[in-house]
Amino acid sequence: MAEKMRELAGLMHHLTPYPVFRIGPVTIDSTVVNTWIAMAILFALVYWLSRGLSTRPGRRQALLEAIVGFVANMAESDLGDAGRRYIPWVGTLLLFILVMNLSWFIPNMIPPTTDLSTTAALAVTTILFVHIEGIRRGGWKYVKRYFQPMFIMFPLNIMEELVKPVSLAVRLYGNMFGGKLVVLALGILVPLLVPVPIMLLEVLLGSIQAYIFAILTVAYLDMMFRGH
């Protein structure tokens, strides 16, 4: 029992990013390296699915078309025909986050989404993309709406926009970090059977969290089109 308590006490060590190597004054930690690994897996998966495309699809092409169709339905359900423009962005977010969420099945790999810096970077990039698209499509009219319904609402409207990336980042980080922590703790306390269904639940949770992040991106784009 004392040994298990010592392992539980050091549990956070298994989820804490650690330095891997340095490039000059810059330290590259495990989160960055694991993100690169997730990117390599995603590139390899997309290459495998997309090679040898034909008018008579096989199983690989059918799977690829199903994924593209799923993302297209997500984008077009709220945005209509305009959503086709954002299929690559939404699809990349969905698949990239999914691969990172499920990368914890790789031995000794800490999922990048259990690090708040990763989820914050994804959230800030997404919200910036939404605003860039808003300015591109609406110009001054897009900026003007932050002063509506009256000028005094400008600070509140800006605060609302600042909350969006925080919400996106913390939701993804909290769910993935908490889930991984529970699985590790159960693996120490009851190492034989109990962690298995929890791990299966984590697969579902990781998939749901990737979907939620992507669908919220679509919702924010829809708000950008329609206004506050």
N, C-alpha and C positions, 0 to 999 in steps of 0.2 A: 504493500500500500504506500509506503514511504517513497518507493521508487516511482510510482505513478504520480504522486504529488509533485515530485521534483520535475517529472516530465511535463506536467500541466503548468508548473511555474515557468518553464522555459518555452511554453507554447508560442508566445509572440515572436520568439526568435525564428520560427519556421515561416512567418509571414512578413518579416522585416526585410526590405531590400538591402543588399550588401554590395560593396564595390567589387567589380570584376577586373577591370583594367583601367589604365589611364591613357589619354591622348593629350600629351602636353599637360596643361594645367587642368584639363577637364577629366573628371572621374566618371567612367561609365559603370552604372550599377546594374544589378540583376534585372530590374524592371525594363530598362532599355534593351538589354540583350534578349530577354524573353519576348519583348514586343517584336524584335527583329525575327525571332524564331517563329512567332505567330504569323508575321507577314510572309515569311518563306513558305510556311505550310499553306497559307491561303493562295499564294501565287502558284504553288505546285498543284493545288486542288483545282483552281480555275483552268490552268493549262491542261490538266488531265481531262477535265470535263469538256473543254472547248475544242480540242484537237479532233480533226477528222469529221467536221460537221458536214451533213448531207441533207438532201430533201427527204430522205427516208431515215428518220432518227432511230438510233439504237438506244440502249438503256442509258448510256452516259449522256447522250444528247437529250433524251427525254427528261432526265433528272435536271439538267441545266435549264431546259425550257420551263420545267415546273418551278424552279427557283426564280427565274426571270418573271414568270407569270405571277408568282406570289408577290414579288416586290412591285410589279406593275399594278396589281390590284390594290396594294397598300397606298401607292402614290396617287392613283387615279380615283380612288374612292372618295377622297376629299378634294383633290385638286382638279379633277376632270382631265381633259386632254392636256392641259398644261403640266400635269404631273409626269408626263412622259419624259420631259426634260430632266427631271430629278431622279429618274430610276437609277442611273449609275451612282449617284451620291448616296441615296437611301440604301441601295443594295450593298454598297461597299461598307457602309456603317453597320448594317445588319450582320453581314458575314464576318467582318473583322472583329466586332465585339463578340460574336458567337465563338469564333476560334479562340480568342483570348480567354473567354469565360471557361471553355472546356479544356484549355491547355493544362489545367491542373492534373489531368490524368497522365501527363508525361512525368515520369519519376523525377523528383527533386526540383520540379519547376514551380515557381510561384506565379500564379496568373497575374498578368499586368493589371487587370481590373481590380485587384485587391490593393492597389496602390492609388491613393487619391490623386496623385499627380497625373496619372494616366487618364482617369475619368474626367478630371478637370480640363485636361488638354482637349479631349474629345468634345466636351460640352462647350467650351469657349470657341473652338473651331466651328462647331455646328451653328451656334448663335451668330457668330460673325458672318458665316455663309448666308444665313437667313437675311441679315441686314444688308449685306452686299447685294443680294438678289432684289431686296426691296428697293434699294436705291437705284439699281439698274433698271428695274421695271417702272418705278414710280417717280424717280427723281425728287424734285422739291416737294411734291405732294406727299411722298412717303415720309419725309422729315416733318412736314407740317402737321401731320396727324398726331405727333407727340405733344402738340400744344392744344389738342382738342379734349373735351368740348370747350375748354376755356384755357387761357394762357397759364393760369395758376396751377393747372394739372400737370404741367411739364415735369416737375420733380417726381411726382408719383408715377407717371408713365415711365420715366427713366428707371426708377427703382424697380418697377415691375419687370423691366427687361434685364436688370442686373440679377434678379432672383432666378430667372430661367436657367442660366448655366449652373448656378449653385444647386438648384433642384435636380437637374440632370446628373451632375457629377456625384452628389451625395447619395442619390437613390441607387445608382449603379454600384458605387463603391460600398455602401452599407450592406446591400444584399449579398454581394459576392464575398466581401471580407467576413461578414457574419456567418454565412453558410460554410465557408472553408474552415472557420474557427470551430464550428460545431462538429464538423466531420473529423477534424484532427483530435478534438477532445474525446469524442466517442471512440475513435480508433485507439486511444490510449486506455480508456476506462473499460471498454467492452470490445476487444480487438477482433473477435471472430465473426459475429453475425450482424450486430446492430448497425455498424457503419454502412453496410451494403445498400439497404433501402434508402438511407440518407444520401448516399452517393448518387443513386438513381434520381432522387428528388432534386439533387443539385444539378443534374443534367437538365431536368425540366426547368429549374429556376434560372439556370444560365441561359437557356433558350428564350424564356419569357422575358428576361431582362434585356436581352439583345433586341427582341421584338418591341418592347416598350420604348427603348431609346429611339429606335427607328421610326415608330409610329408617332412619337412626340415630335420628332423632327418634321414629319409630314404635317402635323397639327400646327406647328409654329409657322411653317411655310403657308399653310392655309390662312392663318391669322394675318400674315403679311399681305396676302392677296386681298383679304376682305376688310382689313383694318381692325382696330381694337374693338 
